[in-house]
Amino acid sequence: MLAVELVLAWYDVQARRPGRLRPCANDECRLFLLDRSRANTARWCSMKTCGNRLKARRHQERARQEPRT
């Protein structure tokens, strides 16, 4: 019964807010996000976890690639 309710809720969100329900931009995360931002630009399910991790990784990669002077 719970699975049926989840599917119906998913369909309801997609019908009322098309394009707002999408997977998290973190490839390691399996969660979805409901984008409530005005510009429809949210990328992560949580800025505290997924967003922070990805931003920290990108920063570390850039820091490794930059030559030290």
N, CA, C, O and CB atoms as a CASP TS submission, in Angstrom:
PFRMAT TS
TARGET T0000
AUTHOR 0000-0000-0000
METHOD Language model
MODEL 1
PARENT N/A
ATOM      1  N   MET     1       0.816  -1.196   0.000  1.00  0.00           N
ATOM      2  CA  MET     1       0.000   0.000   0.000  1.00  0.00           C
ATOM      3  C   MET     1       0.864   1.266   0.000  1.00  0.00           C
ATOM      4  O   MET     1       0.525   2.255  -0.650  1.00  0.00           O
ATOM      5  CB  MET     1      -0.931  -0.005   1.204  1.00  0.00           C
ATOM      6  N   LEU     2       1.972   1.226   0.728  1.00  0.00           N
ATOM      7  CA  LEU     2       2.858   2.380   0.781  1.00  0.00           C
ATOM      8  C   LEU     2       3.441   2.680  -0.601  1.00  0.00           C
ATOM      9  O   LEU     2       3.572   3.843  -0.984  1.00  0.00           O
ATOM     10  CB  LEU     2       3.984   2.142   1.796  1.00  0.00           C
ATOM     11  N   ALA     3       3.788   1.634  -1.342  1.00  0.00           N
ATOM     12  CA  ALA     3       4.344   1.827  -2.683  1.00  0.00           C
ATOM     13  C   ALA     3       3.342   2.526  -3.599  1.00  0.00           C
ATOM     14  O   ALA     3       3.724   3.379  -4.400  1.00  0.00           O
ATOM     15  CB  ALA     3       4.759   0.478  -3.288  1.00  0.00           C
ATOM     16  N   VAL     4       2.077   2.173  -3.486  1.00  0.00           N
ATOM     17  CA  VAL     4       1.037   2.803  -4.301  1.00  0.00           C
ATOM     18  C   VAL     4       0.914   4.281  -3.945  1.00  0.00           C
ATOM     19  O   VAL     4       0.796   5.126  -4.832  1.00  0.00           O
ATOM     20  CB  VAL     4      -0.320   2.088  -4.105  1.00  0.00           C
ATOM     21  N   GLU     5       0.941   4.594  -2.655  1.00  0.00           N
ATOM     22  CA  GLU     5       0.855   5.988  -2.225  1.00  0.00           C
ATOM     23  C   GLU     5       2.054   6.793  -2.716  1.00  0.00           C
ATOM     24  O   GLU     5       1.900   7.945  -3.121  1.00  0.00           O
ATOM     25  CB  GLU     5       0.758   6.068  -0.701  1.00  0.00           C
ATOM     26  N   LEU     6       3.243   6.200  -2.686  1.00  0.00           N
ATOM     27  CA  LEU     6       4.435   6.888  -3.173  1.00  0.00           C
ATOM     28  C   LEU     6       4.361   7.176  -4.669  1.00  0.00           C
ATOM     29  O   LEU     6       4.722   8.264  -5.116  1.00  0.00           O
ATOM     30  CB  LEU     6       5.672   6.064  -2.871  1.00  0.00           C
ATOM     31  N   VAL     7       3.895   6.207  -5.431  1.00  0.00           N
ATOM     32  CA  VAL     7       3.761   6.402  -6.883  1.00  0.00           C
ATOM     33  C   VAL     7       2.743   7.494  -7.177  1.00  0.00           C
ATOM     34  O   VAL     7       2.971   8.335  -8.047  1.00  0.00           O
ATOM     35  CB  VAL     7       3.345   5.083  -7.579  1.00  0.00           C
ATOM     36  N   LEU     8       1.633   7.492  -6.468  1.00  0.00           N
ATOM     37  CA  LEU     8       0.614   8.520  -6.675  1.00  0.00           C
ATOM     38  C   LEU     8       1.131   9.902  -6.280  1.00  0.00           C
ATOM     39  O   LEU     8       0.848  10.886  -6.964  1.00  0.00           O
ATOM     40  CB  LEU     8      -0.647   8.184  -5.875  1.00  0.00           C
ATOM     41  N   ALA     9       1.874   9.984  -5.198  1.00  0.00           N
ATOM     42  CA  ALA     9       2.447  11.266  -4.778  1.00  0.00           C
ATOM     43  C   ALA     9       3.464  11.746  -5.809  1.00  0.00           C
ATOM     44  O   ALA     9       3.495  12.932  -6.137  1.00  0.00           O
ATOM     45  CB  ALA     9       3.112  11.140  -3.383  1.00  0.00           C
ATOM     46  N   TRP    10       4.295  10.840  -6.324  1.00  0.00           N
ATOM     47  CA  TRP    10       5.281  11.182  -7.356  1.00  0.00           C
ATOM     48  C   TRP    10       4.568  11.740  -8.585  1.00  0.00           C
ATOM     49  O   TRP    10       4.962  12.779  -9.116  1.00  0.00           O
ATOM     50  CB  TRP    10       6.135   9.940  -7.741  1.00  0.00           C
ATOM     51  N   TYR    11       3.533  11.059  -9.030  1.00  0.00           N
ATOM     52  CA  TYR    11       2.783  11.509 -10.209  1.00  0.00           C
ATOM     53  C   TYR    11       2.148  12.868  -9.949  1.00  0.00           C
ATOM     54  O   TYR    11       2.146  13.724 -10.833  1.00  0.00           O
ATOM     55  CB  TYR    11       1.700  10.480 -10.592  1.00  0.00           C
ATOM     56  N   ASP    12       1.613  13.077  -8.760  1.00  0.00           N
ATOM     57  CA  ASP    12       0.980  14.345  -8.413  1.00  0.00           C
ATOM     58  C   ASP    12       1.980  15.497  -8.466  1.00  0.00           C
ATOM     59  O   ASP    12       1.664  16.568  -8.983  1.00  0.00           O
ATOM     60  CB  ASP    12       0.353  14.259  -7.024  1.00  0.00           C
ATOM     61  N   VAL    13       3.176  15.286  -7.937  1.00  0.00           N
ATOM     62  CA  VAL    13       4.207  16.327  -7.964  1.00  0.00           C
ATOM     63  C   VAL    13       4.618  16.616  -9.406  1.00  0.00           C
ATOM     64  O   VAL    13       4.764  17.779  -9.783  1.00  0.00           O
ATOM     65  CB  VAL    13       5.441  15.902  -7.124  1.00  0.00           C
ATOM     66  N   GLN    14       4.803  15.586 -10.207  1.00  0.00           N
ATOM     67  CA  GLN    14       5.191  15.795 -11.600  1.00  0.00           C
ATOM     68  C   GLN    14       4.096  16.512 -12.384  1.00  0.00           C
ATOM     69  O   GLN    14       4.396  17.300 -13.281  1.00  0.00           O
ATOM     70  CB  GLN    14       5.516  14.461 -12.263  1.00  0.00           C
ATOM     71  N   ALA    15       2.856  16.253 -12.064  1.00  0.00           N
ATOM     72  CA  ALA    15       1.757  16.898 -12.775  1.00  0.00           C
ATOM     73  C   ALA    15       1.619  18.359 -12.366  1.00  0.00           C
ATOM     74  O   ALA    15       1.386  19.222 -13.213  1.00  0.00           O
ATOM     75  CB  ALA    15       0.448  16.157 -12.516  1.00  0.00           C
ATOM     76  N   ARG    16       1.762  18.640 -11.075  1.00  0.00           N
ATOM     77  CA  ARG    16       1.596  20.018 -10.586  1.00  0.00           C
ATOM     78  C   ARG    16       2.817  20.890 -10.811  1.00  0.00           C
ATOM     79  O   ARG    16       2.689  22.088 -11.064  1.00  0.00           O
ATOM     80  CB  ARG    16       1.272  20.003  -9.121  1.00  0.00           C
ATOM     81  N   ARG    17       3.992  20.303 -10.722  1.00  0.00           N
ATOM     82  CA  ARG    17       5.243  21.060 -10.856  1.00  0.00           C
ATOM     83  C   ARG    17       6.168  20.371 -11.865  1.00  0.00           C
ATOM     84  O   ARG    17       7.170  19.771 -11.475  1.00  0.00           O
ATOM     85  CB  ARG    17       5.951  21.198  -9.476  1.00  0.00           C
ATOM     86  N   PRO    18       5.844  20.453 -13.133  1.00  0.00           N
ATOM     87  CA  PRO    18       6.680  19.760 -14.126  1.00  0.00           C
ATOM     88  C   PRO    18       8.102  20.332 -14.154  1.00  0.00           C
ATOM     89  O   PRO    18       8.297  21.547 -14.111  1.00  0.00           O
ATOM     90  CB  PRO    18       6.045  19.866 -15.529  1.00  0.00           C
ATOM     91  N   GLY    19       9.076  19.442 -14.224  1.00  0.00           N
ATOM     92  CA  GLY    19      10.476  19.841 -14.271  1.00  0.00           C
ATOM     93  C   GLY    19      11.086  20.162 -12.923  1.00  0.00           C
ATOM     94  O   GLY    19      12.274  20.474 -12.849  1.00  0.00           O
ATOM     95  N   ARG    20      10.313  20.096 -11.865  1.00  0.00           N
ATOM     96  CA  ARG    20      10.827  20.439 -10.531  1.00  0.00           C
ATOM     97  C   ARG    20      11.313  19.218  -9.756  1.00  0.00           C
ATOM     98  O   ARG    20      12.059  19.368  -8.789  1.00  0.00           O
ATOM     99  CB  ARG    20       9.753  21.148  -9.730  1.00  0.00           C
ATOM    100  N   LEU    21      10.917  18.046 -10.146  1.00  0.00           N
ATOM    101  CA  LEU    21      11.326  16.828  -9.464  1.00  0.00           C
ATOM    102  C   LEU    21      12.389  16.150 -10.308  1.00  0.00           C
ATOM    103  O   LEU    21      12.114  15.717 -11.427  1.00  0.00           O
ATOM    104  CB  LEU    21      10.115  15.879  -9.214  1.00  0.00           C
ATOM    105  N   ARG    22      13.617  16.053  -9.772  1.00  0.00           N
ATOM    106  CA  ARG    22      14.711  15.458 -10.538  1.00  0.00           C
ATOM    107  C   ARG    22      15.737  14.834  -9.596  1.00  0.00           C
ATOM    108  O   ARG    22      15.741  15.108  -8.395  1.00  0.00           O
ATOM    109  CB  ARG    22      15.383  16.515 -11.441  1.00  0.00           C
ATOM    110  N   PRO    23      16.608  13.991 -10.156  1.00  0.00           N
ATOM    111  CA  PRO    23      17.629  13.363  -9.308  1.00  0.00           C
ATOM    112  C   PRO    23      18.692  14.354  -8.876  1.00  0.00           C
ATOM    113  O   PRO    23      18.921  15.366  -9.539  1.00  0.00           O
ATOM    114  CB  PRO    23      18.281  12.200 -10.038  1.00  0.00           C
ATOM    115  N   CYS    24      19.327  14.061  -7.779  1.00  0.00           N
ATOM    116  CA  CYS    24      20.430  14.872  -7.255  1.00  0.00           C
ATOM    117  C   CYS    24      21.581  14.855  -8.262  1.00  0.00           C
ATOM    118  O   CYS    24      21.808  13.844  -8.927  1.00  0.00           O
ATOM    119  CB  CYS    24      20.906  14.343  -5.858  1.00  0.00           C
ATOM    120  N   ALA    25      22.305  15.967  -8.378  1.00  0.00           N
ATOM    121  CA  ALA    25      23.411  16.071  -9.332  1.00  0.00           C
ATOM    122  C   ALA    25      24.650  15.289  -8.881  1.00  0.00           C
ATOM    123  O   ALA    25      25.582  15.110  -9.666  1.00  0.00           O
ATOM    124  CB  ALA    25      23.777  17.531  -9.539  1.00  0.00           C
ATOM    125  N   ASN    26      24.672  14.831  -7.651  1.00  0.00           N
ATOM    126  CA  ASN    26      25.776  14.009  -7.159  1.00  0.00           C
ATOM    127  C   ASN    26      25.573  12.582  -7.668  1.00  0.00           C
ATOM    128  O   ASN    26      24.575  11.941  -7.337  1.00  0.00           O
ATOM    129  CB  ASN    26      25.859  14.043  -5.589  1.00  0.00           C
ATOM    130  N   ASP    27      26.511  12.085  -8.468  1.00  0.00           N
ATOM    131  CA  ASP    27      26.384  10.746  -9.049  1.00  0.00           C
ATOM    132  C   ASP    27      26.353   9.646  -7.996  1.00  0.00           C
ATOM    133  O   ASP    27      25.822   8.565  -8.251  1.00  0.00           O
ATOM    134  CB  ASP    27      27.523  10.492 -10.006  1.00  0.00           C
ATOM    135  N   GLU    28      26.908   9.901  -6.826  1.00  0.00           N
ATOM    136  CA  GLU    28      26.941   8.903  -5.765  1.00  0.00           C
ATOM    137  C   GLU    28      25.657   8.894  -4.935  1.00  0.00           C
ATOM    138  O   GLU    28      25.456   7.994  -4.120  1.00  0.00           O
ATOM    139  CB  GLU    28      28.130   9.150  -4.865  1.00  0.00           C
ATOM    140  N   CYS    29      24.798   9.877  -5.131  1.00  0.00           N
ATOM    141  CA  CYS    29      23.566   9.997  -4.353  1.00  0.00           C
ATOM    142  C   CYS    29      22.400   9.401  -5.134  1.00  0.00           C
ATOM    143  O   CYS    29      22.321   9.547  -6.354  1.00  0.00           O
ATOM    144  CB  CYS    29      23.282  11.478  -3.997  1.00  0.00           C
ATOM    145  N   ARG    30      21.516   8.744  -4.439  1.00  0.00           N
ATOM    146  CA  ARG    30      20.365   8.131  -5.090  1.00  0.00           C
ATOM    147  C   ARG    30      19.051   8.850  -4.753  1.00  0.00           C
ATOM    148  O   ARG    30      17.968   8.341  -5.044  1.00  0.00           O
ATOM    149  CB  ARG    30      20.269   6.670  -4.690  1.00  0.00           C
ATOM    150  N   LEU    31      19.153  10.022  -4.145  1.00  0.00           N
ATOM    151  CA  LEU    31      17.963  10.768  -3.757  1.00  0.00           C
ATOM    152  C   LEU    31      17.498  11.704  -4.866  1.00  0.00           C
ATOM    153  O   LEU    31      18.239  11.994  -5.806  1.00  0.00           O
ATOM    154  CB  LEU    31      18.232  11.560  -2.488  1.00  0.00           C
ATOM    155  N   PHE    32      16.274  12.166  -4.741  1.00  0.00           N
ATOM    156  CA  PHE    32      15.711  13.131  -5.671  1.00  0.00           C
ATOM    157  C   PHE    32      15.475  14.432  -4.930  1.00  0.00           C
ATOM    158  O   PHE    32      15.415  14.457  -3.701  1.00  0.00           O
ATOM    159  CB  PHE    32      14.396  12.605  -6.306  1.00  0.00           C
ATOM    160  N   LEU    33      15.344  15.502  -5.677  1.00  0.00           N
ATOM    161  CA  LEU    33      15.056  16.780  -5.048  1.00  0.00           C
ATOM    162  C   LEU    33      13.835  17.400  -5.690  1.00  0.00           C
ATOM    163  O   LEU    33      13.569  17.210  -6.877  1.00  0.00           O
ATOM    164  CB  LEU    33      16.259  17.725  -5.149  1.00  0.00           C
ATOM    165  N   LEU    34      13.106  18.136  -4.896  1.00  0.00           N
ATOM    166  CA  LEU    34      11.974  18.929  -5.367  1.00  0.00           C
ATOM    167  C   LEU    34      12.458  20.370  -5.361  1.00  0.00           C
ATOM    168  O   LEU    34      12.584  20.990  -4.305  1.00  0.00           O
ATOM    169  CB  LEU    34      10.670  18.728  -4.463  1.00  0.00           C
ATOM    170  N   ASP    35      12.726  20.892  -6.542  1.00  0.00           N
ATOM    171  CA  ASP    35      13.300  22.226  -6.670  1.00  0.00           C
ATOM    172  C   ASP    35      12.241  23.281  -6.381  1.00  0.00           C
ATOM    173  O   ASP    35      11.260  23.416  -7.113  1.00  0.00           O
ATOM    174  CB  ASP    35      13.896  22.432  -8.076  1.00  0.00           C
ATOM    175  N   ARG    36      12.454  24.014  -5.315  1.00  0.00           N
ATOM    176  CA  ARG    36      11.523  25.071  -4.930  1.00  0.00           C
ATOM    177  C   ARG    36      12.096  26.452  -5.227  1.00  0.00           C
ATOM    178  O   ARG    36      11.480  27.465  -4.897  1.00  0.00           O
ATOM    179  CB  ARG    36      11.175  24.958  -3.448  1.00  0.00           C
ATOM    180  N   SER    37      13.271  26.497  -5.846  1.00  0.00           N
ATOM    181  CA  SER    37      13.892  27.790  -6.125  1.00  0.00           C
ATOM    182  C   SER    37      13.139  28.511  -7.238  1.00  0.00           C
ATOM    183  O   SER    37      12.531  27.881  -8.103  1.00  0.00           O
ATOM    184  CB  SER    37      15.373  27.610  -6.511  1.00  0.00           C
ATOM    185  N   ARG    38      13.188  29.804  -7.203  1.00  0.00           N
ATOM    186  CA  ARG    38      12.461  30.608  -8.186  1.00  0.00           C
ATOM    187  C   ARG    38      12.995  30.372  -9.604  1.00  0.00           C
ATOM    188  O   ARG    38      12.223  30.301 -10.560  1.00  0.00           O
ATOM    189  CB  ARG    38      12.559  32.099  -7.827  1.00  0.00           C
ATOM    190  N   ALA    39      14.304  30.253  -9.729  1.00  0.00           N
ATOM    191  CA  ALA    39      14.923  30.092 -11.047  1.00  0.00           C
ATOM    192  C   ALA    39      14.983  28.641 -11.525  1.00  0.00           C
ATOM    193  O   ALA    39      15.445  28.378 -12.635  1.00  0.00           O
ATOM    194  CB  ALA    39      16.312  30.658 -11.019  1.00  0.00           C
ATOM    195  N   ASN    40      14.522  27.702 -10.703  1.00  0.00           N
ATOM    196  CA  ASN    40      14.540  26.274 -11.038  1.00  0.00           C
ATOM    197  C   ASN    40      15.973  25.798 -11.320  1.00  0.00           C
ATOM    198  O   ASN    40      16.219  25.106 -12.309  1.00  0.00           O
ATOM    199  CB  ASN    40      13.635  25.998 -12.263  1.00  0.00           C
ATOM    200  N   THR    41      16.914  26.174 -10.443  1.00  0.00           N
ATOM    201  CA  THR    41      18.319  25.841 -10.666  1.00  0.00           C
ATOM    202  C   THR    41      18.941  24.989  -9.562  1.00  0.00           C
ATOM    203  O   THR    41      20.154  24.780  -9.564  1.00  0.00           O
ATOM    204  CB  THR    41      19.107  27.097 -10.813  1.00  0.00           C
ATOM    205  N   ALA    42      18.151  24.501  -8.637  1.00  0.00           N
ATOM    206  CA  ALA    42      18.707  23.663  -7.566  1.00  0.00           C
ATOM    207  C   ALA    42      19.319  22.407  -8.172  1.00  0.00           C
ATOM    208  O   ALA    42      18.790  21.845  -9.131  1.00  0.00           O
ATOM    209  CB  ALA    42      17.612  23.288  -6.522  1.00  0.00           C
ATOM    210  N   ARG    43      20.449  21.968  -7.597  1.00  0.00           N
ATOM    211  CA  ARG    43      21.155  20.822  -8.157  1.00  0.00           C
ATOM    212  C   ARG    43      21.267  19.640  -7.212  1.00  0.00           C
ATOM    213  O   ARG    43      21.355  18.496  -7.659  1.00  0.00           O
ATOM    214  CB  ARG    43      22.512  21.235  -8.575  1.00  0.00           C
ATOM    215  N   TRP    44      21.265  19.903  -5.902  1.00  0.00           N
ATOM    216  CA  TRP    44      21.541  18.846  -4.939  1.00  0.00           C
ATOM    217  C   TRP    44      20.365  18.634  -4.004  1.00  0.00           C
ATOM    218  O   TRP    44      19.587  19.551  -3.737  1.00  0.00           O
ATOM    219  CB  TRP    44      22.791  19.170  -4.141  1.00  0.00           C
ATOM    220  N   CYS    45      20.248  17.404  -3.509  1.00  0.00           N
ATOM    221  CA  CYS    45      19.190  17.098  -2.555  1.00  0.00           C
ATOM    222  C   CYS    45      19.416  17.860  -1.253  1.00  0.00           C
ATOM    223  O   CYS    45      18.462  18.241  -0.575  1.00  0.00           O
ATOM    224  CB  CYS    45      19.122  15.583  -2.287  1.00  0.00           C
ATOM    225  N   SER    46      20.685  18.078  -0.910  1.00  0.00           N
ATOM    226  CA  SER    46      21.035  18.820   0.300  1.00  0.00           C
ATOM    227  C   SER    46      22.356  19.544   0.079  1.00  0.00           C
ATOM    228  O   SER    46      23.345  18.929  -0.320  1.00  0.00           O
ATOM    229  CB  SER    46      21.125  17.874   1.531  1.00  0.00           C
ATOM    230  N   MET    47      22.373  20.830   0.333  1.00  0.00           N
ATOM    231  CA  MET    47      23.608  21.584   0.202  1.00  0.00           C
ATOM    232  C   MET    47      24.609  21.175   1.278  1.00  0.00           C
ATOM    233  O   MET    47      25.818  21.232   1.051  1.00  0.00           O
ATOM    234  CB  MET    47      23.327  23.083   0.280  1.00  0.00           C
ATOM    235  N   LYS    48      24.122  20.769   2.433  1.00  0.00           N
ATOM    236  CA  LYS    48      25.010  20.379   3.534  1.00  0.00           C
ATOM    237  C   LYS    48      25.805  19.124   3.208  1.00  0.00           C
ATOM    238  O   LYS    48      26.958  19.000   3.621  1.00  0.00           O
ATOM    239  CB  LYS    48      24.206  20.157   4.804  1.00  0.00           C
ATOM    240  N   THR    49      25.216  18.207   2.483  1.00  0.00           N
ATOM    241  CA  THR    49      25.920  16.953   2.207  1.00  0.00           C
ATOM    242  C   THR    49      26.425  16.911   0.768  1.00  0.00           C
ATOM    243  O   THR    49      27.624  17.061   0.534  1.00  0.00           O
ATOM    244  CB  THR    49      25.003  15.754   2.476  1.00  0.00           C
ATOM    245  N   CYS    50      25.555  16.715  -0.173  1.00  0.00           N
ATOM    246  CA  CYS    50      25.968  16.528  -1.570  1.00  0.00           C
ATOM    247  C   CYS    50      26.623  17.769  -2.155  1.00  0.00           C
ATOM    248  O   CYS    50      27.692  17.673  -2.760  1.00  0.00           O
ATOM    249  CB  CYS    50      24.773  16.143  -2.418  1.00  0.00           C
ATOM    250  N   GLY    51      26.015  18.910  -1.990  1.00  0.00           N
ATOM    251  CA  GLY    51      26.568  20.140  -2.553  1.00  0.00           C
ATOM    252  C   GLY    51      27.929  20.463  -1.992  1.00  0.00           C
ATOM    253  O   GLY    51      28.844  20.801  -2.743  1.00  0.00           O
ATOM    254  N   ASN    52      28.078  20.366  -0.703  1.00  0.00           N
ATOM    255  CA  ASN    52      29.352  20.676  -0.057  1.00  0.00           C
ATOM    256  C   ASN    52      30.435  19.696  -0.487  1.00  0.00           C
ATOM    257  O   ASN    52      31.563  20.108  -0.754  1.00  0.00           O
ATOM    258  CB  ASN    52      29.198  20.655   1.466  1.00  0.00           C
ATOM    259  N   ARG    53      30.120  18.429  -0.559  1.00  0.00           N
ATOM    260  CA  ARG    53      31.109  17.427  -0.963  1.00  0.00           C
ATOM    261  C   ARG    53      31.612  17.681  -2.375  1.00  0.00           C
ATOM    262  O   ARG    53      32.818  17.648  -2.622  1.00  0.00           O
ATOM    263  CB  ARG    53      30.514  16.025  -0.869  1.00  0.00           C
ATOM    264  N   LEU    54      30.692  17.934  -3.305  1.00  0.00           N
ATOM    265  CA  LEU    54      31.102  18.146  -4.689  1.00  0.00           C
ATOM    266  C   LEU    54      31.905  19.429  -4.846  1.00  0.00           C
ATOM    267  O   LEU    54      32.891  19.458  -5.583  1.00  0.00           O
ATOM    268  CB  LEU    54      29.886  18.181  -5.597  1.00  0.00           C
ATOM    269  N   LYS    55      31.496  20.480  -4.167  1.00  0.00           N
ATOM    270  CA  LYS    55      32.243  21.734  -4.254  1.00  0.00           C
ATOM    271  C   LYS    55      33.649  21.579  -3.653  1.00  0.00           C
ATOM    272  O   LYS    55      34.617  22.127  -4.180  1.00  0.00           O
ATOM    273  CB  LYS    55      31.475  22.863  -3.534  1.00  0.00           C
ATOM    274  N   ALA    56      33.751  20.840  -2.562  1.00  0.00           N
ATOM    275  CA  ALA    56      35.063  20.605  -1.938  1.00  0.00           C
ATOM    276  C   ALA    56      35.954  19.781  -2.865  1.00  0.00           C
ATOM    277  O   ALA    56      37.148  20.059  -2.976  1.00  0.00           O
ATOM    278  CB  ALA    56      34.901  19.883  -0.576  1.00  0.00           C
ATOM    279  N   ARG    57      35.395  18.778  -3.528  1.00  0.00           N
ATOM    280  CA  ARG    57      36.180  17.964  -4.460  1.00  0.00           C
ATOM    281  C   ARG    57      36.695  18.803  -5.632  1.00  0.00           C
ATOM    282  O   ARG    57      37.860  18.697  -6.017  1.00  0.00           O
ATOM    283  CB  ARG    57      35.335  16.793  -4.984  1.00  0.00           C
ATOM    284  N   ARG    58      35.821  19.633  -6.191  1.00  0.00           N
ATOM    285  CA  ARG    58      36.250  20.486  -7.302  1.00  0.00           C
ATOM    286  C   ARG    58      37.352  21.445  -6.879  1.00  0.00           C
ATOM    287  O   ARG    58      38.302  21.679  -7.626  1.00  0.00           O
ATOM    288  CB  ARG    58      35.067  21.271  -7.855  1.00  0.00           C
ATOM    289  N   HIS    59      37.223  21.995  -5.688  1.00  0.00           N
ATOM    290  CA  HIS    59      38.252  22.908  -5.180  1.00  0.00           C
ATOM    291  C   HIS    59      39.584  22.178  -5.017  1.00  0.00           C
ATOM    292  O   HIS    59      40.631  22.704  -5.393  1.00  0.00           O
ATOM    293  CB  HIS    59      37.812  23.525  -3.832  1.00  0.00           C
ATOM    294  N   GLN    60      39.547  20.984  -4.466  1.00  0.00           N
ATOM    295  CA  GLN    60      40.777  20.213  -4.269  1.00  0.00           C
ATOM    296  C   GLN    60      41.422  19.853  -5.606  1.00  0.00           C
ATOM    297  O   GLN    60      42.646  19.891  -5.735  1.00  0.00           O
ATOM    298  CB  GLN    60      40.485  18.938  -3.465  1.00  0.00           C
ATOM    299  N   GLU    61      40.607  19.505  -6.596  1.00  0.00           N
ATOM    300  CA  GLU    61      41.148  19.187  -7.921  1.00  0.00           C
ATOM    301  C   GLU    61      41.809  20.409  -8.549  1.00  0.00           C
ATOM    302  O   GLU    61      42.889  20.295  -9.128  1.00  0.00           O
ATOM    303  CB  GLU    61      40.039  18.658  -8.841  1.00  0.00           C
ATOM    304  N   ARG    62      41.178  21.570  -8.443  1.00  0.00           N
ATOM    305  CA  ARG    62      41.763  22.795  -8.980  1.00  0.00           C
ATOM    306  C   ARG    62      43.060  23.140  -8.253  1.00  0.00           C
ATOM    307  O   ARG    62      44.031  23.568  -8.876  1.00  0.00           O
ATOM    308  CB  ARG    62      40.768  23.956  -8.870  1.00  0.00           C
ATOM    309  N   ALA    63      43.072  22.954  -6.942  1.00  0.00           N
ATOM    310  CA  ALA    63      44.261  23.276  -6.157  1.00  0.00           C
ATOM    311  C   ALA    63      45.423  22.353  -6.544  1.00  0.00           C
ATOM    312  O   ALA    63      46.576  22.785  -6.554  1.00  0.00           O
ATOM    313  CB  ALA    63      43.959  23.160  -4.645  1.00  0.00           C
ATOM    314  N   ARG    64      45.135  21.113  -6.857  1.00  0.00           N
ATOM    315  CA  ARG    64      46.188  20.174  -7.281  1.00  0.00           C
ATOM    316  C   ARG    64      46.724  20.520  -8.665  1.00  0.00           C
ATOM    317  O   ARG    64      47.914  20.348  -8.928  1.00  0.00           O
ATOM    318  CB  ARG    64      45.654  18.738  -7.280  1.00  0.00           C
ATOM    319  N   GLN    65      45.857  21.004  -9.551  1.00  0.00           N
ATOM    320  CA  GLN    65      46.257  21.282 -10.933  1.00  0.00           C
ATOM    321  C   GLN    65      47.020  22.589 -11.079  1.00  0.00           C
ATOM    322  O   GLN    65      47.826  22.724 -12.000  1.00  0.00           O
ATOM    323  CB  GLN    65      45.042  21.314 -11.819  1.00  0.00           C
ATOM    324  N   GLU    66      46.791  23.547 -10.204  1.00  0.00           N
ATOM    325  CA  GLU    66      47.457  24.848 -10.303  1.00  0.00           C
ATOM    326  C   GLU    66      48.934  24.701  -9.943  1.00  0.00           C
ATOM    327  O   GLU    66      49.271  24.110  -8.917  1.00  0.00           O
ATOM    328  CB  GLU    66      46.772  25.892  -9.379  1.00  0.00           C
ATOM    329  N   PRO    67      49.805  25.235 -10.781  1.00  0.00           N
ATOM    330  CA  PRO    67      51.241  25.150 -10.449  1.00  0.00           C
ATOM    331  C   PRO    67      51.571  26.092  -9.290  1.00  0.00           C
ATOM    332  O   PRO    67      51.064  27.211  -9.217  1.00  0.00           O
ATOM    333  CB  PRO    67      52.117  25.499 -11.692  1.00  0.00           C
ATOM    334  N   ARG    68      52.411  25.627  -8.408  1.00  0.00           N
ATOM    335  CA  ARG    68      52.816  26.446  -7.264  1.00  0.00           C
ATOM    336  C   ARG    68      53.936  27.387  -7.688  1.00  0.00           C
ATOM    337  O   ARG    68      54.864  26.985  -8.389  1.00  0.00           O
ATOM    338  CB  ARG    68      53.270  25.557  -6.073  1.00  0.00           C
ATOM    339  N   THR    69      53.844  28.615  -7.268  1.00  0.00           N
ATOM    340  CA  THR    69      54.876  29.586  -7.649  1.00  0.00           C
ATOM    341  C   THR    69      55.723  29.979  -6.468  1.00  0.00           C
ATOM    342  O   THR    69      56.640  30.788  -6.608  1.00  0.00           O
ATOM    343  CB  THR    69      54.249  30.821  -8.261  1.00  0.00           C
TER
END
